[in-house]
Amino acid sequence: RRNSVVLDTSWLSRLSHKRLMATFQVEAQRGEQDHYRCVTLSPRGAAVSNFGELIVRVPPTPIAPPQLLRAGPTYLIIQLNTNSIVGDGPVIRREIQYRASQSTWKETHVVGSLTYKVWHLEPDTEYYISVLLTRPGEGGTGAPGPPLVSRTKCAEPMRALRGLTATEIQPRLLALQWEPLGYNLTRCHTYTLYLCYRYSMPTGTSGGNNATVRECLSVDRNTSHFTLRDLPPFRAVHIRLALANPEGKKESREVTFQMEEDIPGGIAPESLTFTPLDDMIFLKWEEPVEPNGLITQYEISYQSTESSDPGINVPGPRRTVSKLRNETYHMFSGLHPGTTYLVSVRARTAKGFGQTALTEITTNISAPVFDYEDIPSPLSESESTITVLLRPALGRGAPVSAYQVVVVEEDGSRRVRRRELGTVDCFPTANSYSEAQVKGAPHYYTAELAPTSLPEATPFTVGDNHTYNGYWNSPLDPTKNYLIYFQASSNFKG
């Protein structure tokens, strides 16, 4: 050194037969400077170089990290923020050094202005960004400054999900799968996967109007399969997948799956309508509100459970009838009058029978019948009476409630006439003798008899001037002709 301090070489190397290179370790502080020269000794003499000036400089480094101006899905715009530095200037070059937080690689770009846009970044990824400063001279690049830690924004999903298929289809269950999700599709670490489906359902028992059921479910983001339950059988279910993140949404095309058939739902009991007669019942019903498939047939069962006719044995045998899928009606025939039948109707698909609809139907009672092989002649006559033989009737569907002896007056001399009314003819108007006289009615009840008073064929005298259950058996007029009828009536539940 110029101050006569001698530094020994720490390392000497021969470059050629005429060239040597010596290396010295110089201890100096920042800002320290001095003049140095090399002295080479040999047995033949010494060689002395000129003095060279050595000045110690510290490369510059920013004090503060860069500032974020704006973030996008694939870029970050920063301000270098290099007004304050440590080390020595002047700064002749600025560089940006950045890396992803989970990566080991680094990239360095030379910057020509105080702001810089870092391109080609990955969406929703954290980056460390530092500034490098360089002063003149070899080794003038300082250490990286404090890093800016910033994250890019999410980008819209790359595309919609693909590969939506069914792995299992049952009447009410649909298992689905699709392609696995990855960052290359989501382009964001925060995202939601929705499974949306829709199907049509009838709004009424007629099945003519349909309402569309729609629903979207959030699916676990770490799975690529899902199972829908409680779906309606034998319906077309339309499904699509929607991948959404804070920047946008991508929806897949809609895929349609046909659910399998199931046993049909029950026929609505209120849809059962019937028209009872005395020995027949006409029954109609409607298709189940939820057929759950193609109805292949209907099954009708019926059984007598109660009868007002003591001659009918109840409960009777159970009978079953099958009907075609388009036959939603049935005429029951050969039934007993005044008898209650338990009727059940159920529908069938390829999967089996559905729930049974039950109803009770009571047939109408029939008119009682008399077992007269021939009309008997009067047993005896007098000037004001005629004695006839009354025979009990047989109730059909209900016991006989009452008997009436009916007298019809005819003009002319009295003579015996034999005439039988038709099966539907009777005398429902209960005129007494005095009421018939006032109304001018052609007939009157001359007597009403209880069934217990006629256990077997019994003579009865018309015109004996007695009263039977409120009806006066008025003496007959010898100048008139009379038709005498005997009728039986049954009354049951109106």
C-alpha positions, 0 to 999 in steps of 0.5 A: 500500500502507499502507506508502506504496509505490505500484503503477502499474496494468498494465491499465485498461479502461472498463466504461461511461461511469461505470465503470472497471476497473484491474488491478494485478500484486502481487508477494507470498509465501505468508503475506504480507499487507498493506492496499491501497487505490486512488487515482484522479487527475483534473484536478478532484481525486482519489478514495480508496477504503477499505483492503482486506486482502490475504492470500496463500494456496497451495491445498492438494495431497495429499503421497501418492497414494491407496491401493487397497483393492480392485480388481474388473473394473469398479471400484476402491475407494480411500482418499483418503489426504489426512492429509498435504498441502502448501498452506493449508487448511482443506479444504472439498472433495475430488474424485477425478480419474481417466483410463485410461493410454492415454486423453486424457480425464479425469473428476472426481467430488466425494467425500463420504467418505475412501473412494470406489468408482470405477465403470464402469471397463473390465476389465483396464485401467490407470488413473491416479487423483489427489485434488484438494483445495479451500480456501475462496475463488475459485481455492482448488482445488490441483493434483492430488496424486500419482497411484495407478496401478492396474489393474482385474481381468479380467472373464469373457468376454462370450460364446462365439465364433461363426461356426465354419465350415469353409473346406476339408474333405479326407479327413484335413485340416479347415481352420476359421475363426471370428469375429475376437477383440476386447477386447469379447469377451475383456474381458481382455488375458490370455486363451487360445483352445482348439479342442477336437475329438472323434471315434469310432474302432473298437477292434477288427477287428470294428468293433463297439466304438468309442472316443472320441478327445478333444483340446484345442489351444491356438490362437494368440490373434491368429488366427481360423483353424486347420487340423487335420491327421491326422484319420481319413477319413469320420468325424464330427468334433465341434468347439467353441471355448473362450475362457478368461481368469483369471476364467472360460470361455465355450464355443461350441456344438459343430459337426459336420463330416463328413470326406471319404472316402479310400482304404481301409486294408489288410485285416489279413493275420491276418484271411485264413482259408482252407480248401484242397482239392485243386482248390479253396480257400475264402477268407474275410477281414474288412473293413479296420480303417480302411475310410475310407469306404464299401467299394464292392467287393473285388478278389481276385487269384491266381497259381500260384507253385510246384507239386510237380507237374512237369507244372504250369507256374509261375508261371501267369497272374494272374487277378482276381475282383471281389466285392460289398461284402458278399461277404467270401469267395470259392471258388476252383475249377479249381485244380491240386492240390499247387500254391502260389498267391499270393492278394491281397485289397484293398478299394475306396472311391470314392477308389480301392483300398487296400493289398493283403493277401497270403497264400500258400495251397497246395492239397492233393495228389490221389491218383494215378490209373491209366490202366487202360481195363479190368482186365487178366487175369493173365498167368500162374498157378502153384500158388503164384504169379500174374503180373500186369501193373503199370502206372505211375500219374500223380501229381496234385499230387505225384509218386508216392512208392511203389507197393504190391501188396496181397493180400486172402485170400478163402475157397473155391477159387481163381479170378480175380475182377475188382473195382475199389475205389471212388475213396476206398478204399485200404489205408493200413495197411501190414500185412506178411504176418506182421503180417496173420497175427497181427492176423487182418487180411484184407489184407497188403502183399506188395511195395512198389515204388519209382517208379523201378522202374516206368517203364512197364508191367511184369509182376510175380509175386505169391508169388515168395517175394522181399522188396520193400522189407521186405515178403515176397512170400509164396507163395500158398495154392492152396486160397484165393481172392485179390484182388490190388490195386495202389495208388499213394500220394503224400506231400508235406509230410505 
